[in-house]
Amino acid sequence: MAGTFTVGALALAAEGANAVGAVRLTLLPDVLEIELVRAAGFRSGFVPGSVAEAVEMRVPYTAIRGLVRRGRALCLALDPSIAAPYTRFTLARFTYDPREALARAYEARRRAALAVVMLPGPLGLLAALASPAPLVTGWLGRLAVGVVVAAGCWFLLRELLRFATWGGPGSDRLAETFEVALCQRLGFVPVATAPFAPPPAPPVPEASLPAWARAPLLVALVAALSVLGISFFQRYGKPPEPAAVAPHVPLLVPGLGSAFPAPSPVDASSGEQRLPRCVCARAASPLWNEGLPVLEVLLASRPEDGSGRVVPSERRGYDFDLSVVNNGGKQLRDVSVLVTFARRDDQNRRVGATDRGLYWGRPLAPGRAIKWHLKAPGTEMRIDPPRLGLLEAGREPASPDAFFELSRARQRVVRIHAAKMLAYHRDPRALDVLASLGPSSSDEESVLARITRAARPVVACDIKPTSAALDVCLFNDSLSPQRVVAARTVAERDAPSQRAALPVVVPVHDGVRVSVPLPPQPVPPELELELEPSP
């Protein structure tokens, strides 16, 4: 068997192999020449030994103990008494490249294997840290980005390692050629088999009816079934005649109307008067009668008392937290607030003015809040927020769910504001938020009482003065009719509370307009209603 056949391959660190590295295999007429270009000893579970730059050995074909396929790899086993110390090879990436290129392929595969292990983690961490804030939310979003990038890099690098290991279709063809050539030298001749021929198909029986009779017969069968179906429904599905149904209960009883006397005109006039209907979006309250700003500024002293007022210290000046809340339904960009601190000298002149600019460069979502901590000397201050206008017809407020989420904020003044906005929405969760606040301080009792009155199921709204009374809309947002027995004004510092009896029934999810006998001037900003206790 004349001629030689030379091919290069990579010996992989696989189970059962004891050599790794780049090898060149030459099939000579009598012997197999194995040149270890860059190879090292290998044993499963141990680190590979030192790399041999160039080792050449020749073994007779009778020393070959095995040549089997394992996936895409070709496993070659030699007699250990003849070809020690490298006797078992798991070969892949067959090529015709010279020995220098084969050594470079081996180094490239080693680098690719190292990259699969080392690179995905740092790349995922770098992607998580470099992700812009508008695209990710919190550490969980950054963790998800890092995991996705690390997994993608791992899959990509694994495919590169596979290509560096197997070499593609060209390597598979060379492996098959080497296997056939080695089998020929070993005296193995493949057995040729005849190509597969399917058995003949069984004969198709001829139809009993001619082709021209099949269609008319099918039409006749469908027509007969239709007639039978129509006859069945006409006989059994038709409703009976009214005369055939015997009445079980007489429809009219003579003299039945005489048992119920007609109401007299006196009884008819004594009923409750039908009042005009009305609808209100929310209760009348000084919390929002003058409008609500799109951007609300809230102040909290240290320690916080919930009052929203800040008083400077004589020695240290101001030390407080300033929060802003986006009341609108659209996100705000580039929120900036200017706070000016100053003091008064002996002649009551404003001196020592200091400006503090507060800036938020990220989008502020609807119903979300941001906070700054401020410390500055001075005895007075002025806050200049951006002029974004008020909530009106063209500027809808944020959703109730957004303000309910805001009620979980750490600052008490922000939670109180969330309860106020829920009452503005007529959301019953406002009372739950107020209950979660716990005991109130004297400085916040007035605000919490206003929010409680505005969040009740039955409220007074659209208060208008008339010549001698107040024209008021009473709206019932509960699931049952409510009887209002009285309405009274809220006591102020210089004005006592006034009460007026008002026996009115307000229907479910409806409103009635009534005249309340209270002084029309000055117009009260809100009214508190007294309801009849439920039985």
PyMOL commands that set and color helices and strands:
alter all, ss='L'
color gray80, all
select helices_A, chain A and resi 61-63+99-118+120-130+138-166+169-185+211-236+242-244+257-259+265-269+400-406+412-424+429-436+445-455
alter helices_A, ss='H'
color red, helices_A
select strands_A, chain A and resi 5-11+19-27+31-41+51-52+55-60+64-70+73-78+88-95+277-278+295-301+318-326+335-344+350-360+369-376+380-384+458-465+470-476+482-489+499-506+510-516+527-531
alter strands_A, ss='S'
color yellow, strands_A
deselect
rebuild
show_as cartoon
